[in-house]
Amino acid sequence: MFSFPVPDPDGVCRPRGLHWDGQYLWLVADRIGNNVNIYKTLYKYAVTGQGSPQITVNPASIDFGNTLIGTPSVRPLSITNTGSAKLIVSAYTITNTRFQLSPNTVPDTLNIGQTKNYNVTFTPDVFDTTSGQLRISSNDGGTPVKIISLRGKGVYTGSNINSSVTSISYSIRRINSFERRLSDYHKSGKRSIVS
């Protein structure tokens, strides 16, 4: 409900009633001073607040898909203050160095209803699928750290095939006989492979 100091230095004023009229909180309690416990007094409290900020991000997660190794891929990210007080972003932390945020200046202040736009960049350096998190720390009491999932896959340019083995050895066999060895092949390039 409401939290407020009762106007009584010794803490024995025995409140009798509270009323909220939409603008003020009214309290009937014992008087303070020489006439304590003799007369009741009506106290008026102005209940005010500063509001609370609320962070909203779009999108909630970013998937870069297949990205050429060594080639940056950029996706937009927006942060909006949908609360009722200034939003102050105190830190941007990314858990994987292949992802970067720009601009990355803190503290960053967003007024009520304000939106700021950012770029998240993924630059893969090897062939693989990788993920990370963008953690945005702010004064939003409900979500002090907003987490955005990041994902992308580094691929080679052109057509490229990778194999699970580097060489295959066969034992001595008769002419026209068969021997089977298994290996896995997968496409690691951006272009389609046609046989």
C-alpha positions in Angstrom: 0.0 0.0 0.0 1.6 3.3 1.2 4.7 3.7 3.3 5.1 7.0 5.2 6.5 8.2 8.5 3.9 8.8 11.2 4.3 12.3 12.8 5.3 11.1 16.2 8.9 11.2 17.6 8.3 8.6 20.3 6.2 6.2 18.2 3.1 6.1 20.4 0.6 8.2 18.5 -2.0 5.4 17.9 -3.4 6.3 14.4 -7.2 6.2 14.3 -8.0 6.3 10.6 -6.6 6.7 7.1 -8.4 8.1 4.0 -7.2 8.6 0.4 -9.1 11.3 -1.5 -7.3 10.8 -4.8 -4.8 13.5 -4.1 -3.9 13.4 -0.4 -3.6 10.7 2.3 -5.4 11.9 5.5 -4.4 10.5 9.0 -6.3 11.0 12.3 -3.8 10.5 15.2 -2.8 11.8 18.6 -1.2 15.2 18.6 2.5 15.7 19.0 4.0 17.7 21.8 2.6 18.8 25.2 -1.0 17.7 24.5 0.0 14.1 23.6 -2.8 11.6 24.2 -5.3 14.4 24.9 -6.4 15.7 21.5 -6.5 14.1 18.0 -5.2 15.9 15.0 -5.8 15.5 11.3 -2.6 15.1 9.3 -2.4 15.6 5.5 0.3 13.8 3.4 1.0 14.5 -0.2 1.8 11.1 -1.7 4.0 11.6 -4.7 6.3 9.4 -6.7 8.8 9.7 -9.4 7.4 6.9 -11.5 9.4 3.9 -12.7 11.3 3.2 -15.9 10.6 0.2 -18.1 13.0 -1.2 -20.8 11.5 -2.7 -23.9 13.8 -4.1 -26.7 13.0 -5.0 -30.3 13.7 -7.7 -31.4 13.9 -9.9 -28.2 16.5 -12.1 -30.0 18.7 -11.9 -33.1 19.6 -14.7 -35.4 22.1 -13.7 -38.1 21.8 -17.0 -40.0 24.6 -18.0 -42.4 27.3 -15.3 -42.5 30.5 -15.3 -44.6 33.6 -15.8 -42.5 35.3 -12.5 -42.0 32.4 -10.5 -43.3 30.4 -8.4 -40.8 26.6 -8.8 -40.7 24.6 -6.0 -39.1 21.1 -6.2 -37.5 19.1 -3.3 -36.0 18.1 -3.2 -32.3 15.9 -0.6 -30.7 15.6 0.2 -27.0 12.4 2.0 -25.8 11.6 3.4 -22.4 7.9 2.4 -21.9 7.9 3.4 -18.3 7.0 6.6 -16.4 10.5 7.8 -15.4 13.9 8.2 -17.1 15.6 5.0 -18.1 19.3 5.0 -17.4 21.3 2.2 -19.1 24.5 1.6 -17.0 26.2 -1.2 -19.0 26.1 -3.2 -22.2 27.8 -6.6 -21.9 28.2 -9.1 -24.7 29.3 -12.7 -23.7 30.9 -13.5 -27.1 33.5 -11.3 -28.9 32.1 -12.2 -32.3 29.2 -9.9 -31.6 29.5 -6.2 -31.1 27.0 -3.3 -30.3 27.3 0.2 -31.5 27.0 2.8 -30.2 28.1 1.4 -26.9 28.3 4.5 -24.6 27.2 4.5 -21.0 25.5 5.8 -19.1 22.8 6.2 -21.7 19.6 8.0 -20.8 16.2 7.5 -22.4 13.3 9.9 -21.5 9.8 8.6 -21.1 8.6 7.2 -24.5 12.0 7.7 -26.1 13.5 5.1 -28.5 17.1 4.7 -29.4 18.4 2.6 -32.3 21.6 0.5 -32.2 23.4 -1.9 -34.5 24.4 -5.4 -33.5 27.2 -6.8 -35.7 28.2 -10.4 -36.1 31.7 -11.2 -37.6 32.4 -14.9 -37.7 36.1 -16.0 -37.8 35.6 -19.8 -38.2 33.1 -22.2 -39.7 30.7 -23.0 -36.9 27.4 -22.0 -35.2 27.9 -19.7 -32.3 25.7 -17.9 -29.8 26.0 -15.3 -27.1 24.0 -12.8 -25.1 23.7 -9.1 -25.0 23.0 -8.0 -21.4 21.6 -4.5 -20.9 21.9 -3.3 -17.3 19.6 -0.4 -16.3 17.5 1.2 -13.5 14.4 -0.8 -14.5 13.4 -2.3 -11.1 11.4 -5.1 -12.7 14.1 -6.1 -15.2 17.5 -4.8 -14.0 19.3 -6.9 -16.7 17.6 -7.3 -20.0 19.0 -10.3 -22.0 18.9 -10.6 -25.7 19.9 -13.9 -27.3 22.4 -13.7 -30.2 23.1 -16.5 -32.7 24.9 -16.9 -36.1 26.8 -19.3 -38.2 30.1 -18.7 -40.0 30.3 -20.2 -43.5 32.9 -20.2 -46.3 32.4 -18.3 -49.6 31.4 -20.2 -52.7 30.9 -24.0 -52.6 32.8 -25.9 -50.0 32.6 -29.5 -48.7 34.0 -30.7 -45.4 34.5 -34.4 -44.6 34.7 -36.2 -41.2 37.8 -38.1 -42.4 41.1 -36.9 -44.0 42.0 -40.2 -45.6 40.5 -43.7 -46.2 42.6 -46.9 -46.1 41.4 -50.2 -47.5 42.8 -53.6 -46.6 44.1 -56.0 -49.3 41.1 -57.1 -51.4 40.5 -59.5 -54.3 39.8 -58.0 -57.7 36.1 -57.0 -58.1 35.4 -57.4 -54.4 33.9 -54.7 -52.2 34.7 -53.1 -48.9 32.7 -50.3 -47.4 34.0 -47.3 -45.3 31.7 -44.6 -44.0 32.4 -40.9 -43.8 30.3 -37.8 -43.4 30.3 -34.9 -45.8 28.7 -31.6 -45.2 28.4 -28.3 -47.1 30.2 -25.5 -45.3 30.0 -22.8 -48.1 27.3 -20.3 -48.9 26.5 -21.6 -52.4 24.6 -24.7 -53.3 26.5 -27.8 -54.4 25.3 -29.5 -57.6 26.6 -32.9 -58.5 
